[in-house]
Every structure is written in C-alpha cells, then in structure tokens.
Amino acid sequence: MRSEYQVAVIGAGPGGYSAAFLAAGQGLSTVLIDPESAPGGVCLHRGCIPSKALLHAARVITESREAGRMGIHFPAPTIDLERLRAWKTEIVTRLTTGLAQQCQLRGVTLVRGRASLLDPNHLRIEHPPSEPIQIRAGHIILATGSRPATLPDVDASLAGVMDSTTALSLEKIPASLLVVGAGNIGLELGTVYAALGAQVHVVEAGTGILPGTDRDLVRPLAARLGKTLASLTMNARLERVESISEGVRVTLTDGSGNRIVHDVEQMLIATGRTPASDIPGLERTRVTRDGRGAIQVDGSLRTAEPTILAIGDVTGGPMLAHRASAQARVAIATLCGAPPPERLPILPGVTYTDPEVAWAGLTETVAREQGIPVRAVRFPWAASGRAHTLERTEGVTKWILEPDSGRILGVGITGPGAGELIAEGILAMEHGLTIDRIAHCVHPHPTLSETMMEAAEIFSGSSIHFHAPRRDPRGAPPHR
C-alpha cells in the first residue's frame, strides 16, 4: 500500500467500485476500502444478486407446477436446501472474484478493513490481524450504502424475527412466514419463500402493495399474489410481537379495526432500508446529514466538506444499485473538473416478483397529484400472441404521453421480463422521442417487445391486435 492516494473510496458496492474503476481509468491513484473479503457491497453479497438467484429458482418451481396446463406433468419438487444455498453462493463468489480481478487489472488498491475519518483528508483503516494503517487522500468518496430498516416497537433479537439479510441466507424453509412490508423487498422475498413451500402472510401499513406505483401496473401482480400467498392484509398496524414456542405471535389490526393474530414460525421485517451514514469520524468534517441520516450532497455530489463526495444509498433517495453506479460517473466527472449535469438521468424501478413490475419517468400517480395533463395508452397482454404462448396474458404495457405532441413522459410494464423491456422506454425518453417513433420501429414477432410498439400504435388508433378509437389529430403514423 501507498501512504497517499488521489482518491479514496469507502465502500465497495456498485457505487463504490464503479467510482474506483472510473477514477483509476482517469489516471488517478485510487484505493477502495471495504470490510468484506471481496468487493460487491450489499447488492452483490446480500441483496440484488442473491435475491434474483433465488427468485429464478422460485420461478422454475412455479413453472414446473403450472406446466400441467400444457399437458406436461412433473412430480412435486424436492428442495435440496443445502445445494440451493451453495448454488447461490457460487454465483456471488464468481462475481466478487471477477470484481477483485478488475481491481488488479485497473490498478485499484483493494483494502479489506473498516475506515474512519481522521480529518477531511486522512483515513485510519482497521484491518485485523494487521496493525491499523493511516493514509492521506486528495479526495474521499463515501459509498457506504444502507442497512435494513427496523421497527421501533419490535425486538429484532427475538427468535424467529428476520431482516432481509437473514432471509437471504436461507437457513431453513419455515412452515409459515409473516412478512411486514409489501414493497419490493417484502414481495420479492415473500415470493421466494412461498414457492419453496412456506405459507406466507404479507401485511402492509399502506393501502396497497408497492406504494407509489400506478395501480393498473400493480393489479396483475396483486391478482397473482392472491393465489400464492396465504393472506395479504392492507392498512395493517402492528400491535404486539412476542415469542411463542412455535415461533412468533404477531397481533395486528386491519383497516376496519379488526384484530388479527398470526402464529408463525418466522417473521420478516421488510420495511425498507436506511442510509449507513454512521461513519466513524464523520463529525470531524463539515459533512452534514438530514433527519433520516442521509448525507447531503449538491448536484455534483459534493458534501459540505470540499474534499469529500458521497454517492449511492448513503445519500438517501431511491436506493438502487444502478442509481449508485450512475452517481459514480458524476462524482468522478466532478473530480476531473466537469460542471454539474444539466439534468438527472431517468432511473427505472423494477420489482422482480412474478410478474415483474417496471416503470420509469413520469407516472400517472404523480401526474395526477401535480396536475400535469397526460394521456396514457395501454396494450393488454391478452392481445399478445407471445404472451399466450407463455401462458402469461395478465400483463400490460403502457406509455405516459403529452396529450398533443405525443412526447413520451413515462413508461410502465407488468409481466414476465418487464425489467428487460423497460430499457426501450428509457432510451426513448432520454432522446425526447415522440410515440410515433416507437410505433414506426418494427419489432420482431412474436415477442413481448411487440407490446411496446402496439401500445404506441394505440395513440393513433392503428394498433393491429387491439382496437382503440383514433384520438391523434395528426392521423396515423407514416408507412414503415
């Protein structure tokens, strides 16, 4: 190790390692510090990647059960839990090993240890069993991520109470599981455990699942969850959580004031995440945090301390790996003298349940709240040939448009592979396209991508497979 670097990055998640790689690519001497044995952060070790691996396994189980509709019958699956855990770990290991190799190839010094700030330019790194080391950095980038949120009235140390990290370790398949929170984390993990054979109950304090997401996108998922979950309770208020011999007793009231008691083997708290901003020595700098603990930054991702920047979950906002990576680009551009970006990139959101729900740009919910006039055009997957061959006709694809110009303001998709399909909508919005440009693009048949084109054609009333009255005063799009 050197004693001085131009850039020190604390945290090796998607934001941190992206920042380190980009900084090294600019010729800046860079050190990347993280307590894990390999880079990747929460996303790779205990979040995005292991959860998606388990969701894929859950989908395989579900498809085997549903194949009977096609005349293909499988015996009931046998779950080798030890092998399933090992398979998940193998995926994580392959990816973390690759990132460590990338550090070597790019000339990034990777240090396993816990960093504390001595002042705005100096760090102390504890990495037992070796002696602590001190380094100086011209600039420091804080990318320490987030941790699972807790419930103030629930003792997280109770036997049978899990957070998302514990749930992903998949220590066992409980006979029954109660999930608190019907957001991305709760529904994804609930889907996994239900497919593996647990009786899953989901409770949510809000009025519906995936709060903030347009209800037409949520409905197909809610309908499917109604068949796979043991129960789904909205407007739920936890009254008491206590240990019992069988696991956990959870007492709650629903929106009608009814008292509900669940005796379950395990309980999962999935109420979101909070910024991991309790960085030792932060008080020795001018870095400030808001009421939720998020580090405050400006448009260039600088903190109130000129030598310190912050990116990713630790800055609050949407806690998404792709947002952290995008912010890493802005942070390194800042260090290289670039001005703040003129506008923020469009960030997609995806819930990787079955079906997936994906959205980007303006939603109908926000447009209604802010009084923004929009027109939404929807193509139901019941009119998609490809959806029928997949036996997945519950999906929907929609565009949110300026009523007169047809300029694309938002996109939403529900259905298998929605997270893959959403990229076309993001590209269209980033380039300011109008909906007729999507309608003009020939999409391969039969594919689910056609639903993007056919939803676009509804704007002019020219959809082939779904009849809708023409409302575009400009008439039909030009011939292809």
N, C-alpha and C positions, 0 to 999 in steps of 0.2 A: 504493500500500500504506500501511496504517497501521503505526505502530510498536508498537501494543499491541492484543491481542485477548483476548477472554474464553476462547476455545477455539482451540487449535492442534492440527490432526490431521496426523500424519506418516504418509503412505502413503495412496494414493487408490484402493485396491482396493474390493471390495464392502463390507468393514467400514469402511474409512476414509471413502469418500464417503457411505455411509449415516449415519455418525456426524456428518459435517459438515452434511448436509442436515437431519438431525433437530435438531442444535444450533441452526442458523440458524432453524429453524421455531419454536424456543422463544425467539427474540429475542436469542440470544447472538451477539455478533460472532465470526466464525469464519474461520480461514484453513486451507486444505487444501494440503499440500505434497507433491510427488512428483517424482521425476526424469524421468518420462515426459512426452512432449509433450501428452498428454491423459489424463484420469482413466480408471480402469478396472482398474489393477493387473495382476497376473499373470493373474488369471481372464479378463479381457477381452482382454488383449494376447497372452498366451502360454499360455493354459490352457483354462478351461471353454468359452469361445465358439469359438475356432478349432478346438479338438478336436471339438466337436459338429458344427460345419460339415463337417469332413472325414468324420466318421462318417456324416453324412447322405449325402454323396457316395458313400461306400463302400456304403451300403445301396442306393442307386439302382443301382449297378453290379451288386450281388448280385441284386437283384430282376430286373434285365434278364436275367441268366443263368438264373435259376430260372423265368422265365415260360414256358419250353418245356413245363413240366408242364401248362400250361393251353392249349397249342397256339399260343402266341404266341412267335414266334422273332425275335430281334434279332441283327444281326451283332455280332461281338466289339467291345466298346467301344474307342474310340480316346481316349487320355488326353492332353488339351492341358494339360500341367502348368503352363505359364505362366498360362493362363487360370484354372485351378483355384486357383492361389496368389492371383491378382488377385481372384477372387470371394470368397475367404476374407478378404482384406484389406479389401474393400469392406464386408463385414458388420461387421468390427471398427471401421472408420472411422465408419460410420453410428452405431454405439452410443457410441463415445467422443465423437463430436461432440455427440450428444444429452446426454451427461453434462456436457460443458463448458457447454452452453447452460443446463442445470439449475443449474449453479453461479451463472451470471449471474442467472437468474430468482430464485434464493433468496437472493442477496446474499452468497454464499460467495466469499471471495477465493481464487483458484486460483493457486498459485505453482509454476512448474517449477524444481526445484532439489533439492539434497541438504541435508538438515537435520542439524545436530549440536547436542547439548545443551551449553549453557554452564553451566547450573545447573538446578535444578528448575523454573524459570520463564522462562528465557531461551534463545532459539534463534539459531543462526547459519545462514543459508541461502546456500549457494554456488550461483550460477546464472550461469555464464559465458555470454556475454562480459561481463555486467554485474558491477559490484562486489558483493561479499558484503553481505548485509544482516543486521541483528540485530532481533529482535522480542521482546517480552515477552508471555507468555500466562498467564492466570489458571490454566488447566489445560491439560495436554498429553495427547493420546491417541496412543499408539503403535499403529500398524496397518501395520507394515512387511512383514507376510506371511511367505513362506517361499521357499526355493530348492530346486532338485533335489538330492537326496542323492547322494553319491559313494560309490564303493567304495574302501576303503583300499589295496587291492593292485592297483588298475587305474589306469594313467596316462590321465587323461581327455583329455590333449592328443594322444594317438595319433591319427593319421589314420584316419578311419572310425569313431571312437567318438563317439557322440552322447548327449545327455541329452534330456529331454522338450522343452525349449525348441528345441533344434536340430532335433529330429524334426518339430516342428510347422511349421518354416519350409519344409519340403517342397522342399529344394533339388534332389533327384532321387529317382527310384524305383529303389532298388538291386535287383539281381537276387536277392540274398539278404540277409537281416537276422536277427541273433540278438538277442532281447530278454531282458534279465536282469531278472526280476521278473514274477510273474503276479498282481499286484494290479490295481487299477483302471487305473492309467496304462499299465502294460505291455500289458494285454489290449486296452484301447481303441486304443492306437497300433498294436499288432500287427494288430488287425482292419483298420485303415485301410490299412496297407501291404500286407497280404495281398490285400485287394480290389483294390488298384491294380496288383497283379501280382507283388509280391515273394514270394520263397519265405521264409517266416517260421518261425523256430525260437524257442520260448519255453522258458526254463529258470527254475526256481524252487527256492529253498533249502528251502522248507517241503514238507509232504506233499501239498498240493493247491492248486489255483488259488483266488484270493480267500480267503486265510487268514482264519479267524474267521467266515466266512459259513456258514450252515447248509448241509450237504451236499446236502439234497434240492433246494435252490434252485440249487445250482451244477451239478448233474448235467446238466440240459438244455443249459447253456452248454458244459460240457466235451465233451458228445457232438458238438455242432456244431463246436467248435474242432478236434476230432479229424478233421473233414473239410476244414477250411480251412487249418489250419497244417501245415507240413511235419513238425514234431515238437514234442512237449511233454514236457519232462523234469522230474520232481519230485525232491526230495532232492538237488538238484544243488549241488556245491561247485566253485567256480572254482579252478583250479589255476594257470592262466597265460593271459595275454592279450598277444599280440605282433602287430606289424605284419608283413604279408607283401605281396608285390607286388599280389596280388588284393584286398587289403583288410585283414582282421583274422583271425588264427587264435586260437580260443578253445579251451582244453583244460580239461575238467572231469571229475568223477567223479559217477556217479549213486548212488542209494541202495544198489545192490548192489555198489558198489565198481568198477563197470566204467568204464574210461577212454574218454571220448568227445571227439573233436576235430571242431570245426566251422570250416571255412574259409568266411568270409562276407565280403561286400562292406562291410557296415556292422554295427555293434553298438550297441544302445540300452541304456543303463543306466536302468532304471525301478524303482528300489528305494525309492521314496517321496520325501518332502521333509523338510527341516529348517527350523526357525524362523530367519528372517533377523533375529536379535536383536543383531547386532554393530553397534549404532547408535553412531556417534561421540559420545563424551561421556557415555555411559550410566554410566561409572564415576564421574562427578561427582555422581551421585544415589544414593539408597538403594535403587534398583530392583535386585531380585535375579533370578537365573536358576537353573534346575535343571540337572542333569547333562547334559541334552540341549540346553541352550541356550534353553529356553522361558522366557519372562518369567513370573514367578509373580504371580498375582493372587488376590484374595479373591472372595467371592460377588457383590460389587458391581463387580468388575473393576478395583478399585484395586490399585496396586502398593504396595510398602513405602514409596514416596515419596507423601505425601498429595496432591500436585498432579498426579500422573501416573497415568493409567489405561492399560490395554493390552487389545486385542481381536484376535480372529482367529487366523490361523496362528501368529503370533509367540508366542502363549500356549500352544502345544502342543495336545494333544488331537486330536480329529478335524479334519483340515484341509479344511474345507468352506466354500464361499462363503456358503451360507445360514446356517451357524453364525456366521460373522463378522458378517453383517447382523443376526442376532438379538442378538448381543452388543452391537452398536452401540446398539440400543434400550435395553439395560440400562445401558450406560455413560452415555448422555445422561440417562436417568431418575435415575441416581446423582447427576449434576451438578445436577439440579433438586431434589435432596433426597429422592428416593424411597428406601425401605428396600430391602435385597437381595430379589430374587424368592424366593418361598417354595419354588419348585421349578424345575428347569430344563425348558425346552421339549423336546418329543420331536423328535429330529433324525433325519430319514431319511437313508439311504445309498443311492446308486444307482450302478451300474456300467453305462455306456452302450454296452455291447457289443451283439452281435446273437446271441441275445436279450439284452434288458436284464435286470438283476437288481436288485431293490429290496427294502429291508427297513426296519423302524422298530420301536422299542420292544424288548421282551424277545425274544431269540432262543432257540431250543431248545438251542443250544450252551451259552449262558450259563446257562440254567435247569438244564441237566444238571450243569454244573460247580459251581453254587451250591446244588444240591439243592432247587430250587424246583419243587413239583409243578405241572405244566401239562398241558393237553390240546391237541394240535394237530389241526386239521381241515383237510383238503386237498381242493381241487377240481382234478382234472386237466383241462387244456385240451383233451384229446382228447374230452371230453364237451361242449365248447362249439361251438355252431353257427357263431358268428362266427369262431372260430379256424380252423375247417375252410375257411371261405370265403377266409381269408387264407393257407391252406396253412401254418399255424404252430400245430400241435397239440401241440408239445413242452412248452408252458408249464405252470405250476402256480400256484395261488393258495392261500395258507394263512393261517389265524388261529391265534395262540397264546392260549389261554384259561385262566382259572381253572377247574379241573375242575368245581366245584359250581355256582358262581354264573354262569359263562359270561362274566364280565367280560373284556374284551379287553385283553390284555397286550402283544401284538405282532402284526405282520403281515409277510408276505413274499410277493413275487411274482416270477416269472420269465416273461418273454415280451416280445414287442414292446409298447412303450408302458408297461412296468411302472413307469417313473419318473413317468408321469402318473397311473396308477391308485392309487399308494401314498397320495396325499393323503387319500382317503376313510378309510383306516385311521388316519392321524394324527389326523384330526378326531374319529373315534370314541374314540380313546384319550384325547385332550385333554379330552373331555367325560365320561369314565368310563362309556361305554356298555357294555351287555352285548350279546352276539352276537345276541340275538333282535331287537334294534332294527335291525340291519343286514338280517336276514332279512325284517323287516317292510317295508323300503323297496322299492318297486317300481323295478326297474332296466330300462331300455329294452332291447328285444330286436330284432335280435340285436346285442349289443355284448360287448366283453371285460369291461366293467364288471359284467356279469351274473355273472362268475366270483366276484366279491366276495360277492354275495348267495347264490349256490349253495354256496359254501364255508361260509357262515354257516348255511345250512339243514342242512348235514351234521351239525351239532351235535345237532339234534333228530331227525335221520333223515328230514327232509322235503324233501330235495333232489329236484327233478323229474328231472334228467338224469343223476344219479349215485346209485346205490343204496348206502346205508350203513346198518347197523343202528342203530336209535334207542338212544341212550345217555343222553339227557337225562331225568332223573326227573320233570321238570316237564311232559313231554309236548311236543307240537308247539306252535309259536308261534301266537298268535291269528290269526283270519282277517283278511286285509287289507281 
